[in-house]
Amino acid sequence: MNTQILWFATRGAGIVSLLLFTAVVVLGVMTSVRWQARQWPRFLTAEVHRSIALLSVVFLALHIVTAVVDPYASLGWISAIVPFASSYRPFWLGLGVVSVDLLVAVIVTSLLRARVGRRVWRAVHWAAYASWPLALAHGIGAGSDASAAWMIGIDAACIFAVVTAVTWRLLAGRPSADLPAVVAAIGRGSSREPGALR
């Protein structure tokens, strides 16, 4: 029974981590373009981004710890720290470890931001953009529910959210690049020019 609880905890924490991590990336993109609305000031986006980032770390830690102590998987701590060292699905677990390593670098430089300087912090913070797809690939390749319709729906929603945010970020310098228009265009699979989104 304890093994089953650990298995459910590992799966659940991994899925929640992905959802929270997706929200962190989307909010990070919105913060980077200084997005705000009358009802949602810019500082609130940054605060929500930080709060969800901290919450995602809690669920990520729970995901890792429960996976390591689960006797069924018998991963061991080395597999959780050293990329591609696991005997169980080494490639997919390795992607997860690399994702966590990049995330740890972002967290450490964020905590030491005053000491490392804005330029270093910003350069390392870009690692979050590489960490997210690695985490997604880890879940798809190592997750026991990856082929379930509901999990495919969650993965698709996360991909849609990040692609929309990044597309909007890339178009942010253009007057027509408001978020609702970008979402509508991506949702339709529109092939029109970015300037014609509105």
DRENTITI-308273 format. One record per residue (C-alpha): residue in three letters; x negated, y negated, z. Coordinates in pm, 1 decimal. Example, Ala and Ser with C-alpha at 12.3 -4.5 7.8 and 13.67 -1.06 7.14 Angstrom:
% DRENTITI-308273
{res->ALA&east->-1230.0&north->450.0&up->780.0}
{res->SER&east->-1367.0&north->106.0&up->714.0}
***
This chain:
% DRENTITI-308273
{res->MET&east->0.0&north->0.0&up->0.0}
{res->ASN&east->-285.2&north->-238.8&up->86.7}
{res->THR&east->-440.7&north->-170.3&up->-253.8}
{res->GLN&east->-113.5&north->-255.4&up->-425.4}
{res->ILE&east->-83.9&north->-580.2&up->-227.3}
{res->LEU&east->-439.0&north->-675.9&up->-329.1}
{res->TRP&east->-360.0&north->-595.6&up->-691.7}
{res->PHE&east->-47.6&north->-814.9&up->-688.0}
{res->ALA&east->-238.4&north->-1090.8&up->-505.4}
{res->THR&east->-519.7&north->-1081.9&up->-762.1}
{res->ARG&east->-277.6&north->-1097.1&up->-1054.8}
{res->GLY&east->-57.2&north->-1363.7&up->-899.9}
{res->ALA&east->-348.3&north->-1584.4&up->-793.8}
{res->GLY&east->-504.2&north->-1551.4&up->-1139.7}
{res->ILE&east->-184.5&north->-1659.0&up->-1314.2}
{res->VAL&east->-127.2&north->-1950.4&up->-1075.9}
{res->SER&east->-493.7&north->-2050.6&up->-1122.9}
{res->LEU&east->-446.7&north->-2060.8&up->-1499.9}
{res->LEU&east->-133.4&north->-2276.3&up->-1470.5}
{res->LEU&east->-298.0&north->-2515.4&up->-1224.2}
{res->PHE&east->-621.2&north->-2528.4&up->-1425.9}
{res->THR&east->-418.1&north->-2612.8&up->-1735.4}
{res->ALA&east->-247.8&north->-2896.0&up->-1545.5}
{res->VAL&east->-590.4&north->-3020.0&up->-1428.8}
{res->VAL&east->-723.2&north->-3029.8&up->-1786.1}
{res->VAL&east->-411.0&north->-3207.2&up->-1917.0}
{res->LEU&east->-415.4&north->-3462.4&up->-1634.3}
{res->GLY&east->-790.8&north->-3508.6&up->-1683.3}
{res->VAL&east->-729.5&north->-3593.8&up->-2048.0}
{res->MET&east->-451.2&north->-3835.4&up->-1950.3}
{res->THR&east->-681.6&north->-3999.2&up->-1693.7}
{res->SER&east->-960.9&north->-4031.4&up->-1950.9}
{res->VAL&east->-737.5&north->-4238.7&up->-2180.4}
{res->ARG&east->-607.9&north->-4439.0&up->-1882.2}
{res->TRP&east->-250.0&north->-4326.5&up->-1949.3}
{res->GLN&east->22.3&north->-4490.0&up->-1746.4}
{res->ALA&east->390.2&north->-4563.5&up->-1765.3}
{res->ARG&east->612.3&north->-4807.3&up->-1581.3}
{res->GLN&east->737.5&north->-4530.5&up->-1354.6}
{res->TRP&east->398.0&north->-4353.6&up->-1332.2}
{res->PRO&east->97.9&north->-4581.1&up->-1260.3}
{res->ARG&east->-251.5&north->-4482.7&up->-1370.7}
{res->PHE&east->-391.2&north->-4430.3&up->-1020.0}
{res->LEU&east->-118.8&north->-4171.9&up->-958.2}
{res->THR&east->-237.5&north->-3964.3&up->-1255.6}
{res->ALA&east->-591.0&north->-3960.4&up->-1112.3}
{res->GLU&east->-466.8&north->-3869.8&up->-763.2}
{res->VAL&east->-242.8&north->-3588.9&up->-889.3}
{res->HIS&east->-534.9&north->-3465.3&up->-1103.4}
{res->ARG&east->-761.0&north->-3445.2&up->-795.6}
{res->SER&east->-496.6&north->-3282.9&up->-576.5}
{res->ILE&east->-409.7&north->-3014.0&up->-831.6}
{res->ALA&east->-781.6&north->-2953.0&up->-892.6}
{res->LEU&east->-829.9&north->-2879.6&up->-521.4}
{res->LEU&east->-523.9&north->-2653.9&up->-515.7}
{res->SER&east->-649.9&north->-2466.2&up->-822.8}
{res->VAL&east->-980.7&north->-2398.6&up->-644.5}
{res->VAL&east->-788.8&north->-2241.8&up->-352.7}
{res->PHE&east->-598.8&north->-2005.3&up->-583.9}
{res->LEU&east->-915.5&north->-1930.7&up->-781.8}
{res->ALA&east->-1097.4&north->-1836.5&up->-459.9}
{res->LEU&east->-802.7&north->-1613.3&up->-363.3}
{res->HIS&east->-813.0&north->-1451.2&up->-710.1}
{res->ILE&east->-1185.8&north->-1377.7&up->-682.6}
{res->VAL&east->-1183.0&north->-1256.0&up->-321.3}
{res->THR&east->-885.3&north->-1022.7&up->-368.6}
{res->ALA&east->-1036.8&north->-882.8&up->-690.2}
{res->VAL&east->-1369.1&north->-814.8&up->-516.9}
{res->VAL&east->-1225.4&north->-650.3&up->-203.1}
{res->ASP&east->-974.6&north->-439.0&up->-397.1}
{res->PRO&east->-1112.7&north->-82.5&up->-373.2}
{res->TYR&east->-936.0&north->22.7&up->-694.1}
{res->ALA&east->-1133.3&north->-217.7&up->-914.5}
{res->SER&east->-1453.7&north->-181.8&up->-705.2}
{res->LEU&east->-1607.2&north->-489.5&up->-863.6}
{res->GLY&east->-1844.7&north->-598.0&up->-587.3}
{res->TRP&east->-1976.2&north->-946.4&up->-521.4}
{res->ILE&east->-2251.8&north->-921.9&up->-784.3}
{res->SER&east->-1985.1&north->-889.5&up->-1055.1}
{res->ALA&east->-1818.9&north->-1206.2&up->-924.5}
{res->ILE&east->-2143.2&north->-1405.8&up->-927.5}
{res->VAL&east->-2357.4&north->-1272.3&up->-1214.2}
{res->PRO&east->-2200.3&north->-1300.6&up->-1561.2}
{res->PHE&east->-2151.9&north->-973.4&up->-1752.1}
{res->ALA&east->-2288.2&north->-760.7&up->-1461.6}
{res->SER&east->-1962.3&north->-574.2&up->-1401.0}
{res->SER&east->-1913.6&north->-215.0&up->-1506.1}
{res->TYR&east->-1539.3&north->-286.3&up->-1543.6}
{res->ARG&east->-1460.1&north->-480.3&up->-1863.3}
{res->PRO&east->-1798.8&north->-656.2&up->-1848.7}
{res->PHE&east->-1740.8&north->-897.7&up->-2136.9}
{res->TRP&east->-1402.4&north->-1025.2&up->-2020.4}
{res->LEU&east->-1502.5&north->-1046.0&up->-1654.1}
{res->GLY&east->-1825.9&north->-1214.0&up->-1763.1}
{res->LEU&east->-1627.1&north->-1487.9&up->-1936.9}
{res->GLY&east->-1439.4&north->-1545.0&up->-1610.6}
{res->VAL&east->-1766.2&north->-1570.2&up->-1415.3}
{res->VAL&east->-1912.0&north->-1821.1&up->-1665.0}
{res->SER&east->-1589.6&north->-2022.0&up->-1639.5}
{res->VAL&east->-1619.1&north->-2029.1&up->-1260.2}
{res->ASP&east->-1988.1&north->-2125.8&up->-1280.3}
{res->LEU&east->-1899.8&north->-2422.9&up->-1501.7}
{res->LEU&east->-1619.4&north->-2517.5&up->-1263.8}
{res->VAL&east->-1854.8&north->-2500.4&up->-964.9}
{res->ALA&east->-2094.7&north->-2735.5&up->-1147.4}
{res->VAL&east->-1806.2&north->-2980.7&up->-1197.7}
{res->ILE&east->-1705.7&north->-2958.2&up->-830.7}
{res->VAL&east->-2060.4&north->-3000.7&up->-698.8}
{res->THR&east->-2132.8&north->-3302.8&up->-918.6}
{res->SER&east->-1795.9&north->-3453.0&up->-825.1}
{res->LEU&east->-1881.9&north->-3420.9&up->-455.7}
{res->LEU&east->-2226.0&north->-3572.9&up->-521.5}
{res->ARG&east->-2103.4&north->-3828.9&up->-772.6}
{res->ALA&east->-2253.6&north->-4124.8&up->-585.4}
{res->ARG&east->-2595.5&north->-3955.0&up->-579.7}
{res->VAL&east->-2613.1&north->-3806.5&up->-928.7}
{res->GLY&east->-2474.0&north->-4112.1&up->-1104.4}
{res->ARG&east->-2180.0&north->-4160.4&up->-1336.9}
{res->ARG&east->-2364.2&north->-4052.2&up->-1652.7}
{res->VAL&east->-2467.9&north->-3711.9&up->-1511.3}
{res->TRP&east->-2127.0&north->-3664.3&up->-1348.6}
{res->ARG&east->-1950.0&north->-3739.8&up->-1675.6}
{res->ALA&east->-2175.9&north->-3507.4&up->-1878.3}
{res->VAL&east->-2118.9&north->-3217.6&up->-1638.0}
{res->HIS&east->-1747.8&north->-3297.1&up->-1612.2}
{res->TRP&east->-1716.0&north->-3222.4&up->-1983.5}
{res->ALA&east->-1790.8&north->-2862.3&up->-1881.7}
{res->ALA&east->-1427.1&north->-2839.7&up->-1769.7}
{res->TYR&east->-1330.0&north->-2843.6&up->-2136.0}
{res->ALA&east->-1547.8&north->-2534.6&up->-2194.1}
{res->SER&east->-1439.3&north->-2369.8&up->-1869.5}
{res->TRP&east->-1067.5&north->-2368.9&up->-1952.5}
{res->PRO&east->-1079.6&north->-2161.5&up->-2275.6}
{res->LEU&east->-1321.4&north->-1918.5&up->-2108.7}
{res->ALA&east->-1074.8&north->-1874.0&up->-1821.4}
{res->LEU&east->-790.8&north->-1824.4&up->-2068.6}
{res->ALA&east->-990.5&north->-1564.1&up->-2264.9}
{res->HIS&east->-1081.7&north->-1390.5&up->-1936.7}
{res->GLY&east->-713.7&north->-1360.3&up->-1847.3}
{res->ILE&east->-618.9&north->-1232.6&up->-2191.6}
{res->GLY&east->-899.8&north->-975.6&up->-2200.4}
{res->ALA&east->-907.5&north->-860.4&up->-1837.6}
{res->GLY&east->-551.6&north->-924.1&up->-1721.8}
{res->SER&east->-335.0&north->-617.7&up->-1671.3}
{res->ASP&east->-27.8&north->-816.7&up->-1782.1}
{res->ALA&east->-188.1&north->-977.7&up->-2088.1}
{res->SER&east->35.0&north->-792.3&up->-2334.8}
{res->ALA&east->359.8&north->-856.1&up->-2143.7}
{res->ALA&east->596.7&north->-1095.6&up->-2323.6}
{res->TRP&east->624.5&north->-1326.2&up->-2020.9}
{res->MET&east->242.8&north->-1350.3&up->-1991.0}
{res->ILE&east->207.0&north->-1419.6&up->-2362.2}
{res->GLY&east->464.2&north->-1698.4&up->-2311.4}
{res->ILE&east->260.4&north->-1843.9&up->-2022.5}
{res->ASP&east->-61.6&north->-1828.6&up->-2227.5}
{res->ALA&east->112.4&north->-1991.7&up->-2525.2}
{res->ALA&east->256.4&north->-2269.7&up->-2306.1}
{res->CYS&east->-87.7&north->-2338.0&up->-2155.4}
{res->ILE&east->-249.8&north->-2348.0&up->-2499.8}
{res->PHE&east->24.0&north->-2579.1&up->-2628.7}
{res->ALA&east->-18.9&north->-2816.6&up->-2333.6}
{res->VAL&east->-396.4&north->-2842.7&up->-2369.5}
{res->VAL&east->-391.5&north->-2869.8&up->-2750.6}
{res->THR&east->-128.5&north->-3143.9&up->-2726.4}
{res->ALA&east->-328.4&north->-3336.7&up->-2465.9}
{res->VAL&east->-656.5&north->-3304.7&up->-2655.3}
{res->THR&east->-490.6&north->-3401.6&up->-2986.5}
{res->TRP&east->-341.1&north->-3705.0&up->-2818.0}
{res->ARG&east->-683.7&north->-3788.7&up->-2670.3}
{res->LEU&east->-847.0&north->-3769.7&up->-3014.0}
{res->LEU&east->-577.3&north->-3994.8&up->-3159.5}
{res->ALA&east->-571.1&north->-4230.0&up->-2859.7}
{res->GLY&east->-742.9&north->-4514.0&up->-3042.7}
{res->ARG&east->-464.1&north->-4527.7&up->-3300.9}
{res->PRO&east->-148.7&north->-4727.5&up->-3230.8}
{res->SER&east->80.5&north->-4442.6&up->-3334.5}
{res->ALA&east->-72.4&north->-4191.8&up->-3095.0}
{res->ASP&east->188.0&north->-4190.4&up->-2821.4}
{res->LEU&east->227.7&north->-3863.2&up->-2636.0}
{res->PRO&east->592.3&north->-3786.3&up->-2728.5}
{res->ALA&east->510.6&north->-3824.0&up->-3098.6}
{res->VAL&east->207.6&north->-3594.4&up->-3072.0}
{res->VAL&east->410.8&north->-3330.9&up->-2883.9}
{res->ALA&east->688.0&north->-3346.1&up->-3145.4}
{res->ALA&east->439.8&north->-3314.7&up->-3432.8}
{res->ILE&east->256.0&north->-3019.4&up->-3280.1}
{res->GLY&east->586.7&north->-2853.8&up->-3193.1}
{res->ARG&east->702.9&north->-2880.7&up->-3554.8}
{res->GLY&east->365.5&north->-2764.8&up->-3684.6}
{res->SER&east->357.9&north->-3088.2&up->-3880.7}
{res->SER&east->88.8&north->-3127.7&up->-4144.2}
{res->ARG&east->144.9&north->-3500.3&up->-4186.6}
{res->GLU&east->-131.4&north->-3750.9&up->-4139.7}
{res->PRO&east->-190.4&north->-3862.9&up->-3775.9}
{res->GLY&east->-83.0&north->-4214.7&up->-3864.7}
{res->ALA&east->255.9&north->-4080.8&up->-3969.4}
{res->LEU&east->336.7&north->-3914.1&up->-3637.7}
{res->ARG&east->589.5&north->-4177.1&up->-3541.1}
***
